[in-house]
Amino acid sequence: MSAADDTSPKVSDLSAEEMMQMFTDKMSEELSPSLSSKTPKEAVDKYFQTRNMRAGTEYTHRSALYNHFVVWCDEVRGITDLSELTGNDLADYRVWRREEAPTKVKKLRPKSEETQQKILRVFIKRCEQWEFVTPGLHEYVLIPKVSRSDEVRDEILDSHTAKQILDWLARYEYASLHHVIWLLYAESGAQLGGIHSLDVSDYVSQREGGYLKLRHRPKTGTTLKNGEEGERDVSITLDVCDVLDDYLDDKRVDQSDEYGRAPLLTTSHGRVSKSTIRTYFYAWTRPCAIGMECPYGRDPRECDAAKRNNWAFKCPDSLSTHPVRKGYITASLKDAIPKMVLSERCDVSEKILDRHYDFRTKQEKMEARMRLMKMAHQQNQKYGA
């Protein structure tokens, strides 16, 4: 090609702005890292291999990344190399996760969407550090603003439904592992880690009732959410003690865990897992599981959620463990149990209790105050009387 045929601009013909842009583009090409080729699953695998999270936190992250992000990349977008991921992809994923992926609700609540986006943002930022994705890509993972009303999740198992489930279990599953786990939750308001951590020796039976010793033992595989500060003894009624005694005498599988401890709640494999406990709650909060008609008109013989306990979470009415704890605390507040007492019993600050667990109406709060005042006036003379 002759010089006359060369139509590319000469540097001397460029303006100062054009020269600066050419220089910036050139530097960007030279400084941009060469991205490593990883499938979405390989990147998520490394994320968990290099993170040290509490069990509950890891469960949430695994659900968000393996059950949704990896599935979306593989089955919806067809992304086989994470380096192909763009900001536009991340925007589309957010819509898919909010609108199409939920199995139990029509769309994610704002608070749930915020949690999912925060997890994804942290993951993408780690991928940038490992040079799996374009630098700065995490900034395209937008976090929604959540209002005070949206921040509080409204899933809760009311006292009436809890009684129906417990009555059914007492009649048809008496002193079984299912029955005992439900009783412990309904009686104590404890968190999943507390129930999971119990050993046989942590149950103390006395003439007028008993108590459970909730202890933080990370070196031997069980933890409480707030560590040693969450350790406490929780009283239980004589009726619950009777069921526990029958369970220990006749139904408990005589197994130790991998650390040689004797778990209170066992299967043939040892200490019952947290995921199994969650499954029991999903299973028994299905209306059809306790002899009620399906609110959605489904035939239990054809409904996936009804046919298998492992699919019970697909039922729109099924609930995990936390709504039971919420129900316990809300019912206790309605019964005028002081917040200070509940705070210590359930290992939750009064501030968090007010924000996330107090679902009483103004009328119910007034009635609770009236009961407390009536009790006080029965013991002491009323003002002005």
C-alpha positions in Angstrom: 0.0 0.0 0.0 1.4 3.4 -0.9 1.5 6.3 1.4 -1.3 8.0 -0.5 -3.6 5.1 0.2 -3.0 5.3 4.0 -6.1 7.1 5.4 -5.3 6.7 9.1 -4.7 10.0 10.8 -1.2 11.2 11.6 -0.4 12.0 15.2 0.5 15.5 14.1 -3.0 16.0 12.7 -4.8 15.1 16.0 -6.2 17.6 18.4 -5.0 17.7 22.0 -8.3 15.9 23.1 -7.9 13.2 20.5 -4.3 12.6 21.5 -5.3 12.3 25.1 -8.1 9.8 24.2 -5.7 7.7 22.1 -3.2 7.7 25.0 -5.9 6.7 27.5 -7.1 3.8 25.3 -3.6 2.6 24.8 -2.8 2.6 28.5 -6.1 0.9 29.3 -5.3 -1.9 26.8 -1.8 -2.4 28.4 -3.0 -2.2 32.0 -6.2 -4.3 31.7 -5.4 -7.8 33.2 -5.7 -10.9 31.2 -8.8 -12.6 32.7 -8.7 -16.2 33.8 -11.2 -18.6 32.4 -13.5 -20.0 35.0 -17.1 -21.4 34.9 -19.6 -19.7 37.3 -19.6 -22.9 39.4 -15.8 -23.0 39.6 -15.7 -19.4 40.8 -18.4 -20.0 43.4 -16.5 -23.1 44.6 -13.4 -21.0 45.1 -15.4 -18.3 46.9 -16.5 -20.8 49.6 -13.0 -22.5 49.8 -11.5 -19.1 50.7 -14.2 -17.8 53.1 -14.8 -18.6 56.7 -18.4 -17.9 57.5 -20.8 -18.8 60.3 -23.0 -21.8 59.4 -26.1 -19.7 59.0 -24.4 -17.1 56.9 -22.8 -19.7 54.7 -26.2 -21.4 54.2 -27.7 -18.1 52.9 -24.7 -17.4 50.6 -24.8 -21.0 49.2 -28.4 -20.7 48.5 -28.0 -17.3 46.7 -25.0 -18.3 44.6 -25.4 -22.1 43.9 -29.2 -22.3 43.7 -29.7 -19.1 41.8 -26.7 -17.3 40.3 -25.0 -20.5 38.9 -28.4 -21.8 37.7 -29.1 -18.5 36.0 -25.7 -18.5 34.3 -26.0 -22.1 33.1 -29.7 -22.4 32.2 -30.9 -18.9 31.5 -28.0 -16.9 30.1 -25.8 -19.7 28.9 -22.6 -18.2 30.4 -19.9 -20.8 30.5 -17.0 -18.4 31.2 -17.4 -15.8 33.9 -15.1 -13.4 32.1 -18.0 -12.9 29.7 -20.2 -11.4 32.5 -21.3 -7.8 31.8 -23.1 -5.1 33.7 -26.1 -5.7 31.5 -26.1 -9.3 32.5 -26.1 -8.4 36.2 -29.0 -6.0 35.7 -31.0 -8.8 33.9 -30.1 -11.3 36.7 -31.5 -8.9 39.3 -34.8 -8.8 37.5 -34.9 -12.6 37.0 -34.0 -13.2 40.7 -36.7 -10.8 41.9 -39.5 -11.7 39.4 -39.0 -15.2 38.1 -36.8 -17.3 40.5 -38.9 -17.2 43.7 -40.8 -20.5 44.2 -43.1 -19.6 47.1 -44.0 -16.0 46.3 -44.7 -14.0 43.2 -41.7 -11.8 43.7 -39.0 -11.2 46.3 -39.6 -8.8 49.1 -37.4 -5.7 49.0 -35.5 -6.9 52.0 -34.8 -10.3 50.5 -33.7 -8.6 47.2 -31.3 -6.4 49.2 -29.8 -9.4 50.8 -29.4 -11.3 47.5 -27.8 -8.3 45.8 -25.3 -7.7 48.7 -24.2 -11.3 48.5 -23.7 -11.2 44.8 -21.8 -7.9 45.0 -19.3 -9.4 47.5 -18.9 -12.4 45.3 -18.2 -10.4 42.2 -15.7 -8.2 44.0 -13.8 -11.3 45.0 -13.9 -12.5 41.4 -12.3 -9.1 40.4 -9.5 -9.8 42.9 -8.9 -13.2 41.3 -9.1 -11.7 37.8 -12.1 -13.8 36.8 -14.2 -10.8 35.7 -13.7 -7.2 34.5 -12.3 -4.8 37.1 -15.1 -2.6 38.6 -17.9 -5.0 37.6 -19.2 -5.2 41.2 -20.3 -1.6 40.9 -23.0 -2.8 38.5 -24.6 -4.9 41.2 -27.0 -2.3 42.5 -28.3 -2.5 46.1 -32.0 -1.5 46.5 -33.0 1.0 49.1 -35.2 -0.6 51.7 -37.7 1.3 53.8 -38.4 0.7 57.5 -41.7 -1.1 56.7 -40.0 -3.3 54.1 -37.1 -4.1 56.4 -39.3 -6.1 58.7 -40.3 -9.5 57.2 -43.9 -10.4 57.9 -43.6 -14.2 57.8 -44.7 -15.6 61.2 -46.3 -18.7 62.5 -49.3 -17.6 64.6 -50.1 -19.3 67.9 -53.3 -21.0 66.6 -51.5 -22.7 63.7 -48.6 -23.7 66.0 -51.1 -25.4 68.4 -52.7 -27.3 65.5 -49.3 -28.7 64.4 -48.3 -29.6 68.0 -51.7 -31.3 68.6 -51.3 -33.3 65.4 -47.8 -34.4 66.3 -48.8 -35.3 69.9 -51.5 -37.5 68.5 -49.8 -39.2 65.6 -46.0 -38.7 66.1 -45.8 -38.7 69.9 -42.3 -38.3 71.3 -40.8 -38.7 67.8 -37.8 -36.7 66.7 -40.2 -34.4 64.8 -42.5 -33.9 67.8 -39.6 -33.2 70.2 -38.0 -30.6 67.8 -41.2 -28.8 67.4 -41.9 -28.8 71.1 -38.5 -27.4 71.9 -38.9 -24.5 69.5 -42.5 -23.7 70.6 -41.4 -23.9 74.3 -38.1 -22.0 74.2 -38.1 -19.6 71.3 -34.5 -20.5 70.8 -32.6 -20.1 67.5 -31.7 -23.0 65.2 -28.1 -23.1 66.5 -29.3 -23.5 70.1 -31.6 -26.4 69.4 -29.1 -28.1 67.2 -26.3 -27.8 69.8 -28.2 -29.6 72.6 -26.6 -32.8 74.2 -28.5 -35.2 76.4 -26.6 -33.8 79.4 -27.9 -30.3 78.5 -31.4 -31.4 79.5 -32.1 -31.2 83.2 -35.4 -32.6 84.6 -36.7 -31.5 87.9 -39.9 -32.1 90.0 -41.7 -29.0 88.8 -40.3 -28.7 85.3 -36.8 -28.6 83.8 -34.4 -26.5 81.8 -32.1 -26.6 78.8 -28.5 -25.5 78.9 -27.6 -23.7 75.7 -23.8 -23.7 75.3 -21.4 -22.5 72.6 -19.0 -25.3 71.7 -17.3 -24.4 68.4 -14.3 -26.7 69.0 -16.7 -29.7 68.9 -18.9 -28.6 66.1 -21.8 -26.6 67.6 -22.3 -22.9 67.9 -24.6 -20.3 69.2 -25.3 -17.2 67.1 -23.9 -14.8 69.6 -21.1 -17.1 70.9 -20.4 -17.4 74.6 -22.6 -14.3 75.2 -25.6 -16.3 74.0 -25.1 -19.0 76.6 -28.0 -19.4 79.0 -30.3 -21.8 80.8 -33.9 -21.9 79.5 -36.8 -23.2 81.6 -39.3 -25.7 80.2 -42.6 -26.9 81.5 -43.3 -30.3 83.1 -45.4 -31.3 80.2 -42.5 -30.8 77.8 -40.2 -32.7 80.2 -42.6 -35.7 80.1 -42.4 -35.8 76.3 -38.6 -35.5 76.4 -38.3 -38.3 79.0 -40.5 -40.6 76.8 -38.3 -39.7 73.8 -35.1 -40.5 75.6 -36.6 -43.8 77.0 -38.1 -45.1 73.7 -37.4 -43.1 70.6 -33.9 -41.5 70.6 -31.4 -43.2 68.4 -28.4 -44.1 70.5 -25.7 -42.4 68.5 -22.7 -40.2 69.3 -21.5 -37.4 67.0 -18.0 -37.2 65.4 -16.6 -35.6 68.6 -17.9 -38.3 70.9 -20.7 -36.1 72.3 -24.2 -37.6 73.0 -26.6 -35.3 71.0 -30.1 -34.9 72.4 -31.5 -34.9 68.8 -30.2 -37.8 66.8 -30.7 -39.8 63.6 -29.0 -43.0 62.6 -26.1 -40.8 61.3 -25.5 -39.0 64.6 -26.5 -35.4 65.5 -29.4 -34.3 63.4 -28.3 -31.7 60.9 -29.6 -28.1 60.7 -30.9 -28.7 57.2 -32.9 -31.7 58.5 -34.4 -29.5 61.2 -35.4 -27.0 58.6 -37.0 -29.7 56.5 -39.2 -30.8 59.5 -40.5 -27.3 59.7 -41.2 -26.9 56.0 -42.9 -30.4 56.2 -45.3 -29.7 59.1 -46.3 -26.2 58.1 -47.9 -27.6 54.9 -51.7 -27.5 55.6 -52.2 -30.9 54.0 -49.6 -32.5 56.4 -52.0 -32.0 59.4 -55.2 -33.0 57.7 -56.3 -29.7 56.4 -57.5 -28.9 52.9 -55.1 -27.2 50.5 -55.8 -23.5 50.3 -54.7 -23.6 46.7 -57.0 -26.4 45.6 -54.1 -28.8 44.8 -54.4 -32.6 44.9 -51.7 -33.9 47.4 -51.3 -36.9 45.2 -50.1 -34.7 42.3 -48.4 -31.9 44.2 -44.6 -32.1 44.4 -44.5 -30.2 47.6 -47.0 -32.6 49.2 -45.4 -35.9 47.9 -41.9 -35.5 49.4 -40.7 -33.7 52.6 -37.5 -32.6 50.7 -39.8 -30.6 48.4 -42.0 -29.2 51.2 -40.4 -25.8 50.9 -42.1 -25.4 47.5 -45.5 -25.1 49.3 -46.5 -21.5 49.5 -47.7 -21.9 53.1 -44.6 -23.8 54.4 -42.3 -22.0 56.8 -38.8 -22.5 58.1 -37.6 -22.2 61.7 -37.4 -18.5 62.1 -41.1 -17.6 61.7 -41.7 -20.0 64.6 -39.3 -18.1 66.8 -41.1 -14.9 65.7 -44.4 -16.4 66.6 -43.2 -17.4 70.0 -41.8 -14.0 70.8 -44.9 -12.2 69.5 -47.3 -14.4 71.5 -45.2 -13.9 74.6 -45.4 -10.1 74.2 -49.2 -10.4 73.8 -49.2 -12.3 77.1 -47.5 -9.3 78.7 -44.1 -11.0 79.3 -41.7 -8.1 79.8 -39.3 -7.4 77.0 -36.3 -7.6 79.3 -37.3 -11.2 80.2 -37.7 -12.2 76.6 -34.5 -10.5 75.6 -32.5 -12.7 78.0 -34.5 -15.9 77.4 -34.4 -15.7 73.6 -30.9 -14.0 73.3 -32.1 -11.0 71.4 -31.6 -7.3 72.2 -34.6 -5.2 73.0 -33.9 -3.0 70.1 -33.9 -5.9 67.6 -36.9 -7.4 69.4 -38.8 -4.1 68.8 -37.8 -4.0 65.1 -38.0 -7.6 64.0 -40.2 -9.5 66.4 -42.9 -7.3 67.8 -45.9 -7.8 65.5 -48.6 -6.7 68.0 -51.2 -4.1 67.1 -51.6 -0.9 69.1 -54.6 -2.5 70.8 -52.7 -5.6 71.7 -49.9 -3.5 73.2 -52.4 -1.6 75.3 -54.0 -4.8 76.5 -50.6 -6.2 77.5 -49.8 -3.1 79.5 -53.2 -3.3 81.2 -52.4 -6.9 82.3 -49.1 -5.9 83.7 -50.6 -2.9 85.6 -53.4 -5.0 87.0 -50.8 -7.5 88.3 -48.8 -4.7 89.9 -51.9 -3.1 91.5 -52.9 -6.5 93.0 -49.7 -6.4 95.0 -49.4 -2.7 95.7 -51.8 0.1 96.3 -52.7 2.1 93.1 -51.7 5.7 92.8 -54.3 8.0 94.4 -56.2 5.1 96.1 
